[in-house]
């Protein structure tokens, strides 16, 4: 087991280069199952979830090679014999593993995929995934913790209106439809930048994909796919996390390797809170802000404020003048970091899906426990501004989605270290 030790009250300054996106990489790796041509993926984040997905692909037969030094994956599935079973042992820690269901089913006509694991932040059922795949002609049943799916004659394009907006279900159905016969229309789909990155990748493979409006997509399936060279987009959640770190503890912190237009909602919220920002096309510089203002926000699907930054901005609200509020509209159990922040001196109350943050409060270092990926980094942020020493347990959650977090923070003068125990 490992823990992070953070000694607070250090002023951050310097430059942070943002890594490739974990949430964009995972569905693209799943989509590689469809092709027997060479695929090269660059700017891959070397985080636990991505490495788990690469192990899953190897297990089912993919010819995937990982170049750690160049952060590059090369995949060549020509003449490879695939299994169509994705076991619990490889999906138990990673929610996104269920995205292999669509490509396995579409390519091979059958799949047996474990119900997924991941963060304990809510039920996140796979119902919407299965709804979309059934519309494409799949026969599906769930038994003994596994999804059994079959389409003996292959999937066929259809008109699908997803019952609610789901990033994972949108990705699964898009990938499956890309190899299906005929044309598919998906209404009420998610439109996150990571999904746009996925559709760009599939277009390069030869699939005809058209965004008809923000939440409607047309896909003309293609089984004669082409080689691809693709570069992953930046990780917008990592970018938001470091921008908030700069707002909390920075004198002058520059965040590079981004597209600031993708962060429009997040940057608008921070400006309303009085954070001093210099925004350029591919970078954001955060300067010391004398007075942080309270604010009320709702988490929403993109282009709304992301649930994956809810825990981080809550730490900033602790330092704001007045009462701030967050209404969590995506997951029903995503305030598990609140008791840990309160142990450090925060004054946060929870009423259903609403958290009320009374600021400003001084935080004190404490022994705390990470409960999920984004909660873990919120405790690191709290440690940066807390008095004395904060000890964060269960950092394996953090390693699932943040690449070289300590190294990047140390480079910006934070006092942070990792201990084995």
GUNUMAR-11547 format. One line per 2 residues: their letters; for each residue x, y, z of N, C-alpha, C. Coordinates in steps of 0.02 Angstrom, whole numbers. Layout:
BEGIN
A> X:Y:Z:X:Y:Z:X:Y:Z ~ ...
END
This chain:
BEGIN
XX> 43:-60:0:0:0:0:44:63:0 ~ 16:115:-29:53:178:-32:9:235:-7
XX> 42:289:16:6:349:35:45:409:11 ~ 10:466:4:43:528:-13:47:572:49
XX> 104:605:56:114:652:110:121:722:80 ~ 77:767:100:79:836:75:90:883:133
XX> 142:925:127:154:977:176:131:1043:145 ~ 82:1074:177:47:1130:147:80:1197:154
XX> 45:1247:129:65:1317:132:127:1333:90 ~ 139:1294:38:192:1309:-9:161:1347:-68
XX> 195:1398:-93:170:1437:-149:192:1404:-214 ~ 143:1388:-256:158:1355:-319:175:1405:-374
XX> 224:1388:-415:240:1427:-474:276:1382:-524 ~ 270:1400:-588:302:1359:-639:254:1342:-695
XX> 271:1289:-731:232:1268:-790:214:1195:-785 ~ 151:1179:-801:127:1110:-802:106:1092:-873
XX> 135:1039:-901:114:1014:-966:62:959:-955 ~ 3:968:-983:-53:922:-971:-44:860:-1015
XX> -60:803:-987:-53:738:-1021:-112:726:-1069 ~ -106:672:-1107:-161:650:-1149:-219:627:-1106
XX> -278:625:-1136:-339:611:-1100:-351:537:-1088 ~ -358:518:-1026:-377:450:-1008:-447:433:-1036
XX> -494:479:-1027:-562:465:-1047:-572:463:-1123 ~ -525:491:-1160:-526:486:-1233:-489:423:-1257
XX> -437:405:-1221:-395:348:-1242:-433:281:-1235 ~ -470:273:-1182:-502:208:-1168:-550:186:-1223
XX> -597:228:-1246:-642:205:-1300:-605:195:-1366 ~ -553:233:-1379:-515:225:-1441:-478:158:-1440
XX> -451:139:-1383:-420:73:-1377:-472:18:-1389 ~ -532:27:-1362:-585:-22:-1373:-603:-25:-1448
XX> -606:32:-1481:-624:35:-1552:-572:0:-1596 ~ -510:-5:-1572:-457:-38:-1611:-473:-111:-1625
XX> -517:-141:-1585:-538:-211:-1595:-568:-221:-1665 ~ -599:-168:-1691:-634:-174:-1755:-588:-186:-1815
XX> -525:-163:-1808:-481:-159:-1867:-426:-212:-1868 ~ -408:-234:-1928:-351:-278:-1937:-292:-241:-1970
XX> -300:-176:-1977:-246:-134:-2005:-206:-102:-1949 ~ -147:-77:-1965:-103:-48:-1914:-134:16:-1885
XX> -131:21:-1819:-156:80:-1783:-99:106:-1739 ~ -86:171:-1744:-36:202:-1702:-70:258:-1662
XX> -64:254:-1596:-96:304:-1552:-41:340:-1512 ~ -38:406:-1519:13:446:-1486:-15:487:-1428
XX> 30:512:-1386:12:553:-1328:-35:515:-1281 ~ -19:452:-1271:-59:409:-1226:-40:422:-1154
XX> -87:435:-1109:-70:444:-1038:-55:376:-1005 ~ 1:371:-972:21:307:-942:-7:303:-871
XX> -73:296:-868:-107:291:-803:-135:220:-797 ~ -155:202:-736:-174:133:-721:-232:109:-765
XX> -284:150:-774:-341:129:-814:-321:113:-886 ~ -277:153:-915:-255:141:-984:-214:78:-988
XX> -171:67:-939:-130:6:-940:-174:-56:-929 ~ -226:-49:-887:-273:-105:-878:-309:-121:-943
XX> -330:-69:-979:-363:-79:-1043:-316:-113:-1093 ~ -253:-94:-1093:-205:-127:-1139:-196:-201:-1120
XX> -197:-216:-1055:-193:-286:-1033:-256:-325:-1053 ~ -313:-292:-1050:-375:-323:-1072:-373:-340:-1146
XX> -348:-292:-1187:-342:-304:-1258:-294:-361:-1273 ~ -238:-363:-1238:-190:-419:-1247:-224:-485:-1230
XX> -262:-485:-1175:-295:-546:-1151:-343:-574:-1204 ~ -380:-530:-1238:-429:-555:-1286:-398:-567:-1355
XX> -333:-550:-1363:-299:-569:-1425:-270:-513:-1466 ~ -276:-451:-1444:-251:-394:-1483:-175:-395:-1489
XX> -150:-375:-1547:-78:-368:-1556:-56:-298:-1537 ~ -64:-281:-1474:-49:-213:-1450:22:-212:-1419
XX> 60:-162:-1439:127:-151:-1411:131:-82:-1381 ~ 160:-78:-1322:162:-15:-1285:233:11:-1283
XX> 243:73:-1307:308:106:-1303:302:159:-1248 ~ 327:140:-1188:319:184:-1130:359:249:-1138
XX> 417:244:-1168:460:303:-1175:428:355:-1220 ~ 398:334:-1275:367:380:-1322:293:391:-1310
XX> 265:358:-1258:194:362:-1243:152:347:-1305 ~ 168:290:-1335:138:271:-1398:115:199:-1395
XX> 56:185:-1422:31:117:-1430:29:101:-1505 ~ 55:43:-1523:49:19:-1592:10:-46:-1590
XX> -43:-49:-1630:-89:-107:-1631:-93:-135:-1701 ~ -82:-200:-1707:-90:-233:-1772:-125:-300:-1760
XX> -188:-302:-1778:-229:-362:-1764:-234:-410:-1823 ~ -194:-399:-1875:-197:-442:-1934:-179:-514:-1915
XX> -223:-560:-1935:-215:-632:-1922:-214:-650:-1848 ~ -239:-605:-1805:-243:-620:-1734:-308:-657:-1720
XX> -305:-705:-1675:-365:-742:-1654:-390:-713:-1589 ~ -451:-687:-1590:-478:-653:-1531:-523:-700:-1490
XX> -518:-692:-1424:-569:-719:-1379:-624:-666:-1376 ~ -683:-686:-1358:-737:-637:-1352:-762:-632:-1279
XX> -717:-648:-1233:-734:-646:-1162:-689:-595:-1127 ~ -719:-545:-1094:-683:-496:-1054:-697:-511:-981
XX> -648:-538:-944:-661:-565:-877:-664:-513:-822 ~ -696:-533:-768:-703:-490:-708:-635:-469:-682
XX> -586:-513:-684:-520:-498:-656:-489:-436:-687 ~ -507:-420:-750:-479:-362:-783:-527:-302:-785
XX> -591:-313:-770:-638:-258:-770:-658:-234:-700 ~ -635:-268:-649:-660:-253:-581:-638:-183:-557
XX> -583:-156:-583:-561:-91:-560:-575:-35:-610 ~ -605:-52:-667:-609:-3:-720:-678:-3:-752
XX> -715:50:-740:-783:57:-767:-783:53:-844 ~ -734:85:-875:-735:92:-949:-724:26:-985
XX> -706:-27:-950:-695:-91:-983:-755:-117:-1019 ~ -815:-96:-999:-876:-120:-1031:-882:-96:-1103
XX> -840:-47:-1122:-843:-20:-1190:-816:-71:-1241 ~ -784:-124:-1220:-764:-176:-1268:-824:-217:-1291
XX> -880:-211:-1256:-939:-250:-1275:-962:-235:-1346 ~ -968:-171:-1362:-992:-151:-1429:-947:-176:-1485
XX> -881:-162:-1483:-838:-186:-1538:-833:-262:-1543 ~ -830:-297:-1486:-827:-371:-1489:-890:-399:-1522
XX> -947:-373:-1502:-1011:-396:-1528:-1018:-380:-1603 ~ -998:-319:-1621:-1005:-298:-1691:-957:-335:-1737
XX> -896:-346:-1713:-845:-379:-1755:-854:-455:-1759 ~ -870:-486:-1702:-869:-559:-1698:-938:-591:-1689
XX> -989:-550:-1679:-1057:-576:-1673:-1076:-602:-1605 ~ -1029:-598:-1558:-1044:-620:-1490:-994:-590:-1442
XX> -1013:-586:-1377:-969:-561:-1325:-995:-582:-1257 ~ -948:-595:-1212:-963:-607:-1142:-919:-560:-1102
XX> -950:-510:-1072:-912:-457:-1039:-936:-449:-967 ~ -888:-447:-921:-905:-439:-850:-938:-372:-838
XX> -987:-372:-793:-1012:-308:-770:-954:-270:-738 ~ -949:-204:-749:-888:-167:-731:-884:-148:-658
XX> -822:-129:-639:-808:-101:-572:-792:-27:-579 ~ -739:-4:-544:-720:66:-548:-734:102:-482
XX> -746:167:-486:-758:207:-425:-827:193:-396 ~ -832:196:-330:-895:185:-296:-933:251:-289
XX> -951:282:-345:-982:348:-343:-1054:346:-366 ~ -1083:286:-368:-1152:280:-389:-1161:217:-430
XX> -1223:200:-445:-1238:137:-477:-1215:134:-550 ~ -1221:190:-586:-1199:193:-656:-1217:130:-695
XX> -1281:113:-700:-1299:50:-732:-1282:49:-806 ~ -1276:-12:-833:-1259:-20:-904:-1323:-25:-947
XX> -1380:-12:-917:-1444:-19:-953:-1445:19:-1019 ~ -1417:80:-1020:-1420:121:-1080:-1375:92:-1134
XX> -1317:65:-1114:-1274:30:-1161:-1313:-27:-1195 ~ -1346:-67:-1155:-1381:-126:-1181:-1441:-105:-1223
XX> -1475:-52:-1203:-1531:-26:-1241:-1510:-10:-1313 ~ -1454:26:-1320:-1430:45:-1386:-1408:-14:-1428
XX> -1373:-61:-1397:-1350:-120:-1434:-1408:-166:-1455 ~ -1459:-170:-1413:-1519:-209:-1432:-1552:-178:-1494
XX> -1554:-111:-1497:-1583:-77:-1555:-1546:-95:-1619 ~ -1481:-111:-1612:-1441:-130:-1671:-1448:-205:-1688
XX> -1489:-239:-1648:-1504:-309:-1663:-1473:-361:-1617 ~ -1442:-339:-1563:-1411:-387:-1517:-1463:-420:-1472
XX> -1451:-483:-1457:-1489:-519:-1405:-1445:-521:-1343 ~ -1471:-497:-1287:-1429:-488:-1227:-1464:-515:-1165
XX> -1424:-549:-1123:-1447:-569:-1057:-1390:-559:-1007 ~ -1409:-551:-944:-1359:-543:-891:-1365:-603:-844
XX> -1309:-635:-831:-1309:-695:-789:-1242:-701:-754 ~ -1244:-714:-688:-1184:-726:-648:-1132:-670:-654
XX> -1157:-608:-657:-1112:-551:-659:-1082:-536:-727 ~ -1108:-569:-779:-1083:-558:-847:-1139:-537:-894
XX> -1121:-498:-944:-1166:-481:-999:-1152:-530:-1056 ~ -1203:-567:-1077:-1197:-613:-1134:-1234:-580:-1193
XX> -1197:-565:-1246:-1227:-531:-1304:-1214:-571:-1367 ~ -1263:-571:-1412:-1257:-611:-1473:-1292:-575:-1531
XX> -1260:-578:-1590:-1291:-553:-1652:-1263:-598:-1707 ~ -1294:-656:-1716:-1266:-707:-1761:-1257:-683:-1832
XX> -1301:-640:-1856:-1296:-615:-1925:-1266:-545:-1927 ~ -1237:-524:-1871:-1207:-457:-1868:-1257:-404:-1848
XX> -1230:-347:-1827:-1273:-290:-1807:-1295:-253:-1870 ~ -1353:-221:-1864:-1382:-185:-1920:-1401:-114:-1897
XX> -1385:-65:-1939:-1400:5:-1921:-1472:16:-1903 ~ -1484:65:-1859:-1552:79:-1835:-1557:151:-1813
XX> -1618:173:-1800:-1630:238:-1770:-1637:229:-1695 ~ -1594:262:-1657:-1590:251:-1585:-1597:318:-1549
XX> -1642:322:-1501:-1645:379:-1457:-1628:355:-1387 ~ -1571:373:-1362:-1550:351:-1296:-1596:381:-1243
XX> -1617:341:-1194:-1666:365:-1144:-1639:421:-1099 ~ -1573:424:-1090:-1541:480:-1055:-1470:487:-1080
XX> -1440:544:-1067:-1373:558:-1093:-1322:518:-1053 ~ -1283:477:-1088:-1232:436:-1056:-1170:435:-1100
XX> -1114:455:-1072:-1051:456:-1110:-1031:385:-1131 ~ -1029:339:-1084:-1008:271:-1099:-1053:236:-1149
XX> -1119:244:-1140:-1166:212:-1186:-1160:242:-1256 ~ -1152:308:-1260:-1142:340:-1325:-1081:311:-1360
XX> -1026:304:-1324:-964:277:-1353:-974:205:-1376 ~ -1005:164:-1334:-1015:94:-1351:-1057:86:-1414
XX> -1111:125:-1419:-1155:119:-1477:-1122:148:-1540 ~ -1085:202:-1533:-1049:231:-1591:-1000:180:-1619
XX> -961:148:-1576:-911:100:-1599:-945:40:-1632 ~ -997:14:-1600:-1033:-43:-1628:-1064:-26:-1696
XX> -1094:33:-1701:-1127:54:-1763:-1076:65:-1819 ~ -1014:80:-1801:-963:94:-1852:-946:32:-1893
XX> -959:-28:-1866:-945:-91:-1902:-1010:-126:-1923 ~ -1066:-97:-1903:-1131:-127:-1919:-1148:-116:-1993
XX> -1194:-156:-2018:-1217:-147:-2087:-1268:-91:-2089 ~ -1260:-45:-2137:-1310:7:-2146:-1296:70:-2105
XX> -1348:109:-2097:-1342:176:-2067:-1376:178:-1999 ~ -1343:210:-1952:-1370:219:-1884:-1376:293:-1868
XX> -1432:310:-1837:-1442:378:-1810:-1447:371:-1734 ~ -1408:410:-1698:-1411:410:-1625:-1434:479:-1602
XX> -1491:481:-1569:-1518:542:-1540:-1505:543:-1465 ~ -1502:604:-1437:-1490:614:-1365:-1424:584:-1343
XX> -1374:589:-1387:-1308:563:-1370:-1268:615:-1331 ~ -1218:591:-1294:-1171:636:-1260:-1127:668:-1313
XX> -1102:729:-1299:-1062:765:-1349:-996:790:-1319 ~ -971:753:-1268:-908:772:-1237:-851:776:-1289
XX> -801:818:-1277:-743:822:-1323:-710:754:-1335 ~ -711:711:-1283:-681:645:-1290:-719:602:-1341
XX> -784:613:-1347:-824:578:-1397:-808:604:-1467 ~ -798:670:-1472:-777:699:-1536:-709:671:-1557
XX> -664:661:-1508:-599:631:-1523:-606:560:-1548 ~ -654:523:-1518:-668:454:-1541:-695:454:-1612
XX> -742:499:-1627:-770:500:-1695:-718:522:-1746 ~ -673:566:-1727:-617:585:-1772:-574:523:-1788
XX> -561:483:-1737:-521:422:-1746:-557:373:-1793 ~ -622:364:-1782:-660:318:-1824:-666:342:-1897
XX> -670:408:-1905:-671:436:-1973:-606:420:-2009 ~ -550:426:-1974:-485:409:-2004:-482:335:-2025
XX> -519:293:-1989:-522:222:-2005:-564:208:-2067 ~ -603:258:-2087:-645:250:-2147:-719:248:-2134
XX> -740:258:-2071:-811:259:-2055:-838:329:-2070 ~ -897:332:-2101:-928:397:-2116:-972:417:-2057
XX> -951:471:-2024:-987:494:-1964:-1002:569:-1972 ~ -1063:587:-1959:-1085:657:-1966:-1121:679:-1902
XX> -1098:735:-1873:-1134:765:-1817:-1189:809:-1848 ~ -1251:790:-1839:-1307:826:-1870:-1329:885:-1827
XX> -1322:879:-1763:-1327:935:-1716:-1291:914:-1652 ~ -1298:953:-1600:-1258:940:-1539:-1269:870:-1511
XX> -1330:844:-1517:-1345:779:-1486:-1374:728:-1535 ~ -1358:736:-1598:-1380:687:-1648:-1322:671:-1696
XX> -1311:606:-1707:-1255:584:-1748:-1278:532:-1798 ~ -1250:535:-1857:-1265:486:-1910:-1201:447:-1925
XX> -1208:380:-1927:-1151:336:-1939:-1167:287:-1995 ~ -1125:287:-2046:-1131:237:-2099:-1076:185:-2088
XX> -1096:125:-2070:-1048:73:-2051:-1002:54:-2109 ~ -941:32:-2090:-892:12:-2140:-849:-44:-2111
XX> -844:-100:-2148:-803:-156:-2125:-736:-161:-2162 ~ -725:-114:-2208:-661:-112:-2245:-621:-53:-2218
XX> -588:-64:-2162:-558:-8:-2125:-486:5:-2147 ~ -462:65:-2132:-396:88:-2154:-348:94:-2095
XX> -282:95:-2108:-233:109:-2055:-244:179:-2026 ~ -224:188:-1964:-236:252:-1930:-175:274:-1891
XX> -160:338:-1893:-112:370:-1848:-150:426:-1812 ~ -156:421:-1747:-199:467:-1710:-164:491:-1646
XX> -174:555:-1631:-146:585:-1571:-202:601:-1522 ~ -193:580:-1459:-244:591:-1409:-250:665:-1390
XX> -311:688:-1379:-323:755:-1354:-297:761:-1282 ~ -293:823:-1258:-270:835:-1189:-323:813:-1139
XX> -302:802:-1078:-348:781:-1024:-377:844:-992 ~ -440:858:-1009:-471:921:-984:-483:919:-909
XX> -490:860:-880:-501:856:-807:-435:869:-771 ~ -380:842:-797:-315:857:-768:-301:932:-774
XX> -317:961:-832:-306:1033:-842:-346:1073:-791 ~ -410:1056:-783:-451:1091:-734:-425:1084:-663
XX> -399:1025:-647:-372:1012:-581:-312:1057:-567 ~ -267:1064:-615:-208:1106:-604:-224:1180:-606
XX> -274:1199:-645:-295:1269:-644:-323:1287:-575 ~ -362:1241:-546:-388:1251:-478:-332:1252:-427
XX> -282:1209:-437:-223:1209:-392:-189:1278:-393 ~ -183:1306:-453:-154:1373:-459:-196:1426:-425
XX> -262:1420:-431:-307:1468:-398:-302:1464:-322 ~ -290:1403:-297:-285:1392:-225:-219:1415:-195
XX> -165:1397:-229:-99:1403:-197:-46:1433:-242 ~ -65:1458:-300:-15:1481:-348:1:1555:-343
XX> 62:1571:-364:80:1641:-376:76:1655:-451 ~ 103:1608:-490:98:1612:-563:108:1542:-590
XX> 53:1508:-608:56:1439:-631:29:1436:-702 ~ 71:1413:-748:51:1409:-819:33:1337:-836
XX> -25:1328:-866:-50:1262:-887:-47:1260:-964 ~ -7:1215:-991:4:1213:-1064:-20:1147:-1094
XX> -20:1145:-1161:-40:1084:-1197:-114:1072:-1197 ~ -154:1126:-1198:-227:1120:-1193:-261:1156:-1251
XX> -326:1151:-1255:-368:1193:-1298:-415:1230:-1251 ~ -402:1293:-1239:-441:1330:-1188:-515:1334:-1206
XX> -533:1332:-1271:-604:1337:-1289:-644:1277:-1263 ~ -611:1220:-1255:-644:1160:-1227:-660:1170:-1153
XX> -623:1214:-1120:-631:1226:-1048:-674:1289:-1034 ~ -714:1309:-1083:-751:1372:-1078:-793:1377:-1015
XX> -832:1325:-999:-875:1326:-940:-835:1332:-876 ~ -783:1291:-870:-741:1290:-810:-708:1358:-799
XX> -681:1387:-853:-646:1451:-848:-695:1507:-832 ~ -756:1503:-859:-807:1553:-843:-825:1552:-769
XX> -833:1492:-742:-848:1484:-670:-792:1514:-628 ~ -729:1498:-646:-672:1522:-607:-667:1599:-610
XX> -680:1628:-668:-678:1701:-674:-732:1733:-630 ~ -792:1701:-628:-846:1726:-585:-826:1723:-511
XX> -782:1676:-494:-759:1670:-425:-702:1719:-410 ~ -683:1757:-461:-631:1808:-450:-560:1784:-462
XX> -553:1727:-493:-485:1701:-505:-454:1740:-563 ~ -392:1759:-553:-354:1800:-601:-322:1754:-654
XX> -350:1754:-714:-329:1709:-767:-306:1747:-829 ~ -255:1721:-861:-236:1744:-928:-246:1686:-975
XX> -295:1693:-1021:-316:1637:-1063:-291:1647:-1134 ~ -255:1598:-1159:-234:1597:-1229:-260:1532:-1261
XX> -250:1526:-1326:-278:1470:-1363:-256:1402:-1335 ~ -192:1395:-1319:-164:1331:-1298:-134:1332:-1228
XX> -149:1383:-1189:-124:1385:-1120:-166:1432:-1077 ~ -163:1420:-1013:-195:1463:-963:-145:1477:-908
XX> -137:1540:-890:-94:1557:-833:-138:1581:-776 ~ -126:1554:-717:-165:1571:-657:-121:1613:-611
XX> -145:1670:-592:-108:1714:-546:-141:1715:-478 ~ -104:1739:-428:-132:1744:-360:-194:1789:-361
XX> -246:1766:-327:-308:1804:-323:-320:1823:-250 ~ -330:1888:-237:-336:1911:-168:-401:1891:-135
XX> -455:1894:-172:-520:1880:-142:-559:1831:-187 ~ -576:1773:-159:-613:1723:-197:-687:1729:-178
XX> -730:1731:-229:-801:1741:-217:-838:1674:-216 ~ -892:1673:-177:-934:1613:-175:-975:1607:-239
XX> -999:1548:-253:-1036:1536:-315:-1081:1474:-305 ~ -1132:1468:-345:-1174:1407:-347:-1169:1377:-417
XX> -1157:1311:-420:-1151:1278:-486:-1189:1211:-485 ~ -1206:1188:-544:-1236:1121:-553:-1190:1081:-598
XX> -1179:1017:-581:-1143:974:-628:-1191:951:-682 ~ -1167:950:-744:-1210:934:-801:-1168:900:-855
XX> -1201:865:-902:-1164:840:-960:-1133:898:-998 ~ -1079:883:-1035:-1046:934:-1075:-1097:966:-1123
XX> -1096:1033:-1130:-1045:1081:-1110:-1055:1112:-1041 ~ -1093:1079:-997:-1102:1103:-929:-1040:1090:-887
XX> -1044:1109:-822:-988:1099:-777:-979:1024:-763 ~ -919:996:-771:-910:923:-766:-912:896:-695
XX> -946:841:-687:-947:807:-622:-876:787:-600 ~ -832:775:-648:-763:754:-632:-721:810:-602
XX> -747:872:-601:-712:927:-568:-750:952:-506 ~ -803:918:-489:-844:939:-432:-805:939:-366
XX> -769:885:-353:-731:880:-290:-676:932:-286 ~ -643:945:-343:-588:993:-343:-612:1065:-331
XX> -666:1084:-365:-689:1153:-356:-719:1163:-286 ~ -742:1109:-256:-766:1114:-187:-711:1139:-140
XX> -650:1117:-152:-593:1140:-110:-584:1215:-119 ~ -591:1239:-181:-585:1311:-193:-641:1349:-158
XX> -701:1320:-156:-757:1352:-122:-745:1359:-47 ~ -706:1313:-19:-690:1317:53:-652:1382:67
XX> -615:1407:18:-576:1469:27:-615:1531:5 ~ -675:1522:-23:-714:1579:-48:-749:1615:9
XX> -764:1678:-3:-799:1719:46:-875:1710:38 ~ -907:1679:88:-979:1669:86:-997:1596:76
XX> -1060:1584:61:-1087:1517:54:-1090:1497:-20 ~ -1059:1442:-37:-1062:1414:-105:-1104:1351:-104
XX> -1130:1333:-163:-1171:1273:-168:-1153:1234:-232 ~ -1155:1168:-226:-1147:1124:-283:-1205:1075:-284
XX> -1240:1072:-340:-1292:1021:-349:-1264:969:-397 ~ -1257:907:-373:-1229:852:-412:-1285:816:-448
XX> -1287:825:-514:-1341:798:-555:-1323:736:-594 ~ -1261:713:-590:-1239:656:-631:-1239:591:-591
XX> -1204:591:-533:-1199:530:-493:-1229:542:-423 ~ -1261:491:-397:-1298:500:-334:-1256:491:-272
XX> -1193:471:-280:-1153:457:-220:-1083:487:-228 ~ -1082:551:-249:-1017:580:-265:-996:635:-217
XX> -1016:630:-155:-994:677:-104:-955:641:-49 ~ -924:585:-66:-890:546:-14:-826:580:11
XX> -802:630:-26:-744:668:-3:-762:719:51 ~ -826:734:58:-847:787:105:-828:771:177
XX> -841:711:204:-820:697:273:-744:705:283 ~ -705:688:232:-632:695:238:-612:769:239
XX> -644:809:196:-629:881:196:-651:913:262 ~ -708:891:288:-731:917:353:-683:899:409
XX> -652:841:404:-602:822:455:-542:870:454 ~ -531:901:397:-475:948:390:-495:1020:410
XX> -560:1030:428:-581:1096:450:-632:1130:406 ~ -651:1098:352:-703:1128:309:-771:1125:344
XX> -816:1168:322:-885:1168:347:-931:1157:288 ~ -946:1093:275:-986:1074:217:-1044:1031:241
XX> -1104:1048:219:-1163:1009:235:-1192:979:171 ~ -1219:918:177:-1249:885:120:-1324:877:131
XX> -1362:897:81:-1435:888:83:-1455:854:17 ~ -1459:788:18:-1474:751:-43:-1417:758:-93
XX> -1433:786:-152:-1382:796:-203:-1353:867:-202 ~ -1365:903:-147:-1340:971:-139:-1289:975:-83
XX> -1232:1005:-97:-1183:1019:-44:-1179:1094:-34 ~ -1176:1115:29:-1173:1185:47:-1107:1197:83
XX> -1066:1242:54:-998:1253:79:-993:1322:110 ~ -977:1326:174:-972:1389:210:-898:1410:212
XX> -883:1466:181:-813:1489:178:-806:1561:200 ~ -744:1584:209:-683:1545:202:-665:1509:267
XX> -634:1451:261:-611:1412:318:-537:1395:310 ~ -502:1393:366:-432:1370:366:-432:1294:372
XX> -393:1262:331:-387:1189:335:-325:1169:373 ~ -330:1114:408:-274:1086:445:-258:1016:419
XX> -195:1001:415:-174:935:392:-204:880:435 ~ -218:823:404:-248:767:440:-234:702:402
XX> -249:646:434:-247:581:401:-314:572:366 ~ -314:565:300:-376:559:262:-373:500:214
XX> -431:481:187:-436:422:144:-471:439:79 ~ -439:422:23:-470:432:-43:-522:378:-55
XX> -580:399:-81:-634:352:-95:-645:340:-169 ~ -621:385:-211:-626:376:-283:-574:420:-317
XX> -571:416:-382:-518:450:-420:-518:526:-409 ~ -574:559:-419:-574:632:-413:-574:655:-340
XX> -604:616:-296:-600:632:-224:-527:632:-201 ~ -488:585:-226:-418:579:-204:-379:642:-221
XX> -390:670:-281:-352:730:-299:-378:791:-262 ~ -442:791:-242:-468:847:-203:-433:850:-135
XX> -416:792:-108:-381:790:-44:-309:814:-51 ~ -279:801:-109:-212:829:-123:-216:905:-126
XX> -267:932:-160:-276:1004:-163:-286:1034:-94 ~ -326:1000:-53:-337:1024:15:-272:1023:55
XX> -232:971:44:-167:967:78:-120:1023:59 ~ -125:1047:-3:-81:1101:-26:-93:1166:12
XX> -155:1176:34:-172:1239:69:-180:1230:144 ~ -177:1168:167:-186:1154:238:-123:1167:279
XX> -132:1181:342:-75:1188:388:-45:1119:401 ~ 20:1118:410:56:1058:429:50:1003:376
XX> 42:941:398:50:884:353:-16:847:343 ~ -31:830:279:-89:790:263:-65:723:235
XX> -94:669:261:-76:602:239:-137:572:203 ~ -128:555:139:-184:532:98:-176:458:83
XX> -221:417:108:-219:345:98:-259:324:36 ~ -248:262:14:-282:233:-45:-268:272:-109
XX> -205:290:-121:-189:330:-180:-192:290:-244 ~ -206:224:-240:-214:186:-302:-272:214:-342
XX> -320:246:-309:-374:280:-346:-345:335:-390 ~ -299:374:-361:-268:429:-396:-230:405:-458
XX> -195:350:-450:-153:324:-505:-194:299:-564 ~ -259:288:-555:-301:266:-611:-307:321:-664
XX> -301:384:-644:-317:437:-692:-271:497:-696 ~ -220:501:-652:-174:557:-654:-103:532:-667
XX> -72:560:-718:-5:539:-738:47:585:-705 ~ 92:555:-665:148:592:-634:125:652:-593
XX> 71:645:-555:44:702:-517:96:731:-469 ~ 129:688:-430:178:714:-382:236:749:-417
XX> 259:719:-472:315:747:-510:297:816:-536 ~ 237:824:-563:215:888:-590:208:940:-535
XX> 180:919:-477:172:966:-422:240:985:-391 ~ 285:936:-385:352:951:-358:388:1002:-402
XX> 380:994:-468:411:1041:-515:387:1112:-504 ~ 326:1117:-476:297:1183:-462:306:1203:-388
XX> 353:1170:-354:374:1186:-285:329:1161:-230 ~ 284:1115:-246:244:1084:-193:288:1036:-153
XX> 270:1027:-90:305:979:-47:260:917:-42 ~ 274:869:-85:232:809:-89:276:748:-101
XX> 260:693:-68:300:632:-76:256:571:-68 ~ 280:514:-92:243:451:-89:280:403:-43
XX> 242:370:1:272:323:48:240:255:40 ~ 281:203:47:256:134:51:244:117:124
X> 191:80:138:178:60:208:142:-6:209
END
